[in-house]
Amino acid sequence: MPGGLVALLDDVSIIARTAAASVDDIAAAAGRASSKTAGVVIDDAAVTPSYVTGLSPARELPIIWNITKGSLINKLVFLLPGALLLSEFLPGAIIFLLMLGGAYLSYEGAEKVLEKLGGEKHGKTVDDVIEDPAAFEKQRVAGAIRTDLILSAEIMAITLNEVAAEDLLTRAGVLALVGVGVTLAVYGTVALIVKMDDVGLHLVKEGITAAGRKLGDVLVHAMPKLLLALSFIGTIAMLWVGGGIILHGLEEIGLGAPAYLAHDAQHWVEHATGSLGGVLGWLTYAALSAIAGLLLGAVLAFLLHKVLGIGSTHGAEAH
């Protein structure tokens, strides 16, 4: 065996060659895994703008940057090592963690639907007067990072489930690549969204041409509609992804009847609609997944708020 510096350099060269040979595999696996996390990513992008609502426009980008750093820490410092340890020593638990995350997404989505239908609202609002902006901002950032931790855990679990058969180095590379890529994509998009009205206002006031000023006016008026659309898309994404994870998880543990029914409906639509079968079949399965998520989430909301009294207005007042 070579010793000292020669041994170290030899080990480094082997690691470097192995890593270089794995780059293509990691990129391909990351691409496959990223497509599976799309619903959670949409939800993450839809939820985050609410954390800067009501705050000074000058603080929007610093707040988003602080949330971005917290998200990277969540994924790379806490979740990635935990996911790798889990995949090495307790891989059978991954499906149950996925189902737990699916149940949470279903609950969150169902609660939003119930509130829209006139149900009781839960949690604090931001309608009160902000007496200490610095403390309020710190609180909002901390809340956003906690929410990101849950969504990031789901993203990492979905990713890990897609690359469970790969070697440890590939799994680590894919988790890191997906984690960083998703974080930058989500919060970069959020930064553009929350500054859209400022860009529009600048164009309205400073635009040299009539077309530029008109574009600015469109951006200013489009912002509320865009945020409303994101809220709707985020809710649908939570129910679709959450319900789909539950159906898949039940199938994996031997309770496949609900998933079989959804797949049968998908295949029937595919065969009945000709050239549009692929799209309509997928929409059918997604819709049935969303319905499953809504039903499960409504049951969980009822148990938590009405039976156990967790998060209910009356329970909060009692304390």
C-alpha positions as CSV (number, residue, x, y, z in Angstrom):
1,M,0.0,0.0,0.0
2,P,1.4,3.4,-0.8
3,G,1.7,5.8,2.1
4,G,1.6,9.4,3.1
5,L,1.0,12.1,0.4
6,V,1.2,9.6,-2.4
7,A,-1.7,7.6,-0.9
8,L,-3.7,10.7,-0.4
9,L,-3.2,11.9,-4.0
10,D,-4.0,8.4,-5.3
11,D,-7.3,8.4,-3.3
12,V,-8.2,11.9,-4.6
13,S,-7.6,10.9,-8.2
14,I,-9.8,7.8,-7.8
15,I,-12.6,9.9,-6.3
16,A,-12.3,12.5,-9.0
17,R,-12.4,9.9,-11.8
18,T,-15.4,8.2,-10.1
19,A,-17.2,11.6,-9.7
20,A,-16.5,12.5,-13.4
21,A,-17.9,9.2,-14.6
22,S,-21.0,9.7,-12.5
23,V,-21.9,13.2,-13.7
24,D,-24.0,12.0,-16.6
25,D,-25.8,9.5,-14.4
26,I,-26.5,12.1,-11.8
27,A,-27.8,14.6,-14.3
28,A,-30.1,12.1,-15.9
29,A,-31.4,10.8,-12.5
30,A,-31.9,14.4,-11.3
31,G,-33.9,15.2,-14.4
32,R,-36.2,12.1,-13.7
33,A,-36.6,12.9,-10.0
34,S,-37.2,16.7,-10.6
35,S,-40.2,15.9,-12.8
36,K,-41.8,13.9,-10.0
37,T,-41.5,16.8,-7.6
38,A,-43.3,19.3,-9.9
39,G,-46.5,19.4,-7.9
40,V,-44.7,20.2,-4.6
41,V,-42.5,22.8,-6.4
42,I,-45.6,24.5,-7.8
43,D,-47.1,24.6,-4.3
44,D,-43.8,26.0,-2.8
45,A,-43.7,28.8,-5.4
46,A,-47.4,29.5,-4.9
47,V,-47.1,29.7,-1.1
48,T,-44.0,31.8,-0.7
49,P,-45.1,35.2,-2.0
50,S,-47.6,35.4,0.9
51,Y,-44.7,35.8,3.3
52,V,-43.8,39.2,2.0
53,T,-47.3,40.5,1.8
54,G,-47.9,43.6,3.9
55,L,-44.2,44.3,4.3
56,S,-42.1,47.2,2.9
57,P,-41.2,46.7,-0.8
58,A,-37.6,47.6,0.1
59,R,-37.5,44.5,2.3
60,E,-39.1,42.0,-0.2
61,L,-35.8,40.8,-1.8
62,P,-33.8,40.6,1.4
63,I,-36.6,38.6,3.0
64,I,-36.7,36.2,0.0
65,W,-32.9,35.9,0.1
66,N,-33.1,35.0,3.8
67,I,-35.7,32.4,3.1
68,T,-33.6,31.0,0.2
69,K,-30.6,30.6,2.5
70,G,-32.8,28.9,5.1
71,S,-34.2,26.6,2.4
72,L,-30.6,25.6,1.2
73,I,-29.7,24.8,4.9
74,N,-32.9,22.7,5.2
75,K,-32.1,20.7,2.2
76,L,-28.3,20.3,2.3
77,V,-27.5,20.4,6.0
78,F,-30.4,18.6,7.5
79,L,-32.4,16.7,4.9
80,L,-29.7,15.4,2.6
81,P,-27.7,13.6,5.2
82,G,-30.8,12.3,6.8
83,A,-32.2,11.0,3.5
84,L,-28.9,9.2,2.7
85,L,-28.8,7.5,6.1
86,L,-32.4,6.5,5.7
87,S,-31.7,5.0,2.3
88,E,-28.7,3.1,3.6
89,F,-30.1,1.7,6.8
90,L,-33.9,1.9,6.7
91,P,-35.0,2.1,3.0
92,G,-38.4,0.5,3.8
93,A,-39.4,3.6,5.8
94,I,-39.2,5.9,2.7
95,I,-42.7,5.0,1.4
96,F,-44.2,5.8,4.9
97,L,-42.5,9.1,5.0
98,L,-43.8,9.9,1.6
99,M,-47.3,9.0,2.7
100,L,-47.0,11.1,5.8
101,G,-46.0,14.1,3.6
102,G,-48.8,13.2,1.2
103,A,-51.3,13.3,4.1
104,Y,-49.9,16.7,5.2
105,L,-50.3,18.2,1.7
106,S,-53.8,16.8,1.5
107,Y,-54.7,18.3,4.8
108,E,-53.3,21.7,3.9
109,G,-55.1,21.7,0.5
110,A,-58.4,20.5,2.0
111,E,-58.2,23.2,4.7
112,K,-57.8,25.9,2.1
113,V,-60.8,24.5,0.2
114,L,-62.9,24.4,3.3
115,E,-62.0,28.0,4.3
116,K,-62.9,29.1,0.8
117,L,-66.3,27.4,1.2
118,G,-67.0,29.4,4.3
119,G,-65.4,27.1,6.9
120,E,-63.6,28.4,10.0
121,K,-60.2,30.0,9.4
122,H,-57.2,28.7,11.4
123,G,-53.9,30.2,12.3
124,K,-52.9,33.9,12.6
125,T,-53.6,36.6,10.0
126,V,-51.5,39.6,9.0
127,D,-54.3,42.1,9.1
128,D,-53.2,43.6,12.4
129,V,-51.1,46.7,12.7
130,I,-47.4,45.9,12.6
131,E,-45.9,47.6,15.6
132,D,-42.3,46.1,15.3
133,P,-41.5,45.6,11.6
134,A,-38.1,44.0,12.4
135,A,-39.6,41.4,14.8
136,F,-42.5,40.8,12.4
137,E,-40.1,40.3,9.5
138,K,-38.0,37.8,11.6
139,Q,-41.2,36.0,12.5
140,R,-42.4,35.7,8.9
141,V,-39.0,34.5,7.7
142,A,-38.9,31.8,10.4
143,G,-42.4,30.7,9.5
144,A,-41.5,30.5,5.8
145,I,-38.4,28.4,6.6
146,R,-40.5,26.0,8.7
147,T,-43.0,25.6,5.9
148,D,-40.1,25.2,3.5
149,L,-38.7,22.4,5.7
150,I,-41.9,20.4,5.3
151,L,-42.1,20.9,1.5
152,S,-38.3,20.3,1.1
153,A,-38.6,17.1,3.0
154,E,-41.3,16.0,0.6
155,I,-39.2,17.0,-2.4
156,M,-36.2,15.1,-1.0
157,A,-38.3,12.0,-0.2
158,I,-39.8,11.9,-3.7
159,T,-36.3,12.4,-5.2
160,L,-34.8,9.7,-3.0
161,N,-37.6,7.3,-3.9
162,E,-36.8,7.8,-7.6
163,V,-33.1,7.0,-7.2
164,A,-33.3,4.4,-4.4
165,A,-31.6,1.8,-6.7
166,E,-28.6,4.0,-7.5
167,D,-25.3,3.9,-5.6
168,L,-24.6,6.2,-2.7
169,L,-22.6,8.7,-4.6
170,T,-25.3,9.1,-7.3
171,R,-28.0,9.4,-4.7
172,A,-26.0,12.1,-2.9
173,G,-25.3,14.0,-6.1
174,V,-29.0,13.8,-7.3
175,L,-30.3,15.0,-3.9
176,A,-27.9,17.9,-3.9
177,L,-28.5,18.8,-7.5
178,V,-32.3,18.7,-7.2
179,G,-32.2,20.5,-3.8
180,V,-30.1,23.4,-5.1
181,G,-31.8,23.6,-8.4
182,V,-35.4,23.5,-7.0
183,T,-34.5,26.2,-4.4
184,L,-32.9,28.6,-6.9
185,A,-35.8,28.0,-9.4
186,V,-38.5,28.5,-6.8
187,Y,-37.2,31.5,-5.0
188,G,-35.8,33.2,-8.2
189,T,-39.3,32.9,-9.6
190,V,-40.8,34.2,-6.4
191,A,-38.5,37.2,-6.5
192,L,-39.6,38.1,-10.0
193,I,-43.3,37.7,-9.0
194,V,-43.2,39.9,-5.9
195,K,-41.2,42.7,-7.8
196,M,-43.5,42.6,-10.8
197,D,-45.7,45.4,-9.6
198,D,-42.6,47.6,-8.8
199,V,-41.2,47.0,-12.3
200,G,-44.6,47.9,-13.7
201,L,-44.9,51.0,-11.6
202,H,-41.5,52.1,-12.7
203,L,-42.5,51.7,-16.4
204,V,-45.7,53.6,-15.9
205,K,-43.8,56.6,-14.4
206,E,-40.5,56.4,-16.3
207,G,-41.3,54.6,-19.5
208,I,-40.0,56.4,-22.6
209,T,-42.5,55.0,-25.0
210,A,-46.3,54.6,-24.8
211,A,-45.8,50.8,-25.3
212,G,-43.5,50.7,-22.3
213,R,-46.0,52.6,-20.1
214,K,-48.8,50.4,-21.3
215,L,-46.8,47.3,-20.4
216,G,-46.2,48.8,-17.0
217,D,-49.9,49.3,-16.5
218,V,-50.6,45.7,-17.5
219,L,-48.0,44.4,-15.0
220,V,-49.4,46.5,-12.1
221,H,-52.9,45.3,-12.7
222,A,-51.9,41.7,-13.4
223,M,-50.2,41.2,-10.1
224,P,-53.3,40.6,-7.9
225,K,-54.7,38.3,-10.5
226,L,-51.4,36.4,-10.7
227,L,-51.2,35.9,-7.0
228,L,-54.9,34.7,-6.9
229,A,-54.1,32.2,-9.7
230,L,-51.0,31.0,-7.9
231,S,-53.1,30.4,-4.7
232,F,-55.6,28.4,-6.7
233,I,-52.8,26.4,-8.5
234,G,-51.0,25.8,-5.3
235,T,-54.1,24.4,-3.6
236,I,-54.8,22.1,-6.6
237,A,-51.2,21.0,-6.6
238,M,-51.3,20.1,-2.9
239,L,-54.4,17.9,-3.4
240,W,-53.2,16.3,-6.6
241,V,-49.7,15.5,-5.3
242,G,-50.8,14.6,-1.8
243,G,-53.6,12.3,-3.1
244,G,-51.3,10.7,-5.7
245,I,-48.7,9.9,-3.1
246,I,-51.3,8.3,-0.9
247,L,-52.7,6.2,-3.7
248,H,-49.2,5.1,-4.7
249,G,-48.2,4.4,-1.1
250,L,-51.3,2.3,-0.5
251,E,-50.5,0.3,-3.6
252,E,-46.9,-0.2,-2.4
253,I,-48.0,-1.7,0.9
254,G,-50.5,-4.0,-0.6
255,L,-53.7,-1.9,-0.5
256,G,-53.9,-1.2,-4.2
257,A,-57.7,-1.1,-4.8
258,P,-58.0,2.8,-4.8
259,A,-55.0,3.1,-7.1
260,Y,-56.3,0.4,-9.4
261,L,-59.6,2.2,-9.7
262,A,-57.9,5.4,-10.6
263,H,-55.6,3.7,-13.1
264,D,-58.6,1.9,-14.7
265,A,-60.4,5.2,-15.1
266,Q,-57.3,6.7,-16.7
267,H,-56.9,3.9,-19.2
268,W,-60.6,3.9,-20.1
269,V,-60.4,7.7,-20.9
270,E,-57.2,7.1,-22.8
271,H,-58.8,4.5,-25.1
272,A,-62.1,6.5,-25.4
273,T,-60.6,9.8,-26.5
274,G,-58.2,8.9,-29.3
275,S,-55.4,11.4,-30.0
276,L,-56.1,13.3,-26.8
277,G,-56.1,10.2,-24.7
278,G,-52.6,10.8,-23.2
279,V,-53.5,14.2,-21.9
280,L,-57.0,13.5,-20.8
281,G,-56.0,10.2,-19.2
282,W,-53.4,12.0,-17.2
283,L,-55.9,14.7,-16.2
284,T,-58.3,12.0,-15.1
285,Y,-55.8,10.3,-12.8
286,A,-54.7,13.7,-11.5
287,A,-58.3,14.7,-10.8
288,L,-59.0,11.4,-9.0
289,S,-55.8,11.9,-7.0
290,A,-57.0,15.4,-6.0
291,I,-60.4,14.1,-5.0
292,A,-58.7,11.4,-2.8
293,G,-56.5,14.1,-1.3
294,L,-59.5,16.3,-0.6
295,L,-61.4,13.5,1.1
296,L,-58.4,12.5,3.2
297,G,-57.5,16.1,4.0
298,A,-61.1,16.9,5.1
299,V,-61.1,13.9,7.4
300,L,-57.8,15.0,8.9
301,A,-59.0,18.6,9.3
302,F,-62.1,17.4,11.1
303,L,-60.2,15.2,13.4
304,L,-57.6,17.9,14.3
305,H,-59.9,20.9,14.6
306,K,-63.3,19.4,15.8
307,V,-62.3,16.2,17.7
308,L,-58.9,17.1,19.1
309,G,-59.4,20.9,19.1
310,I,-55.9,21.6,17.6
311,G,-55.7,24.9,15.8
312,S,-59.3,25.8,16.3
313,T,-60.4,29.3,17.2
314,H,-62.3,28.2,20.3
315,G,-59.3,26.1,21.4
316,A,-57.0,29.1,21.0
317,E,-59.4,31.4,23.0
318,A,-59.6,28.8,25.7
319,H,-55.9,29.1,26.2
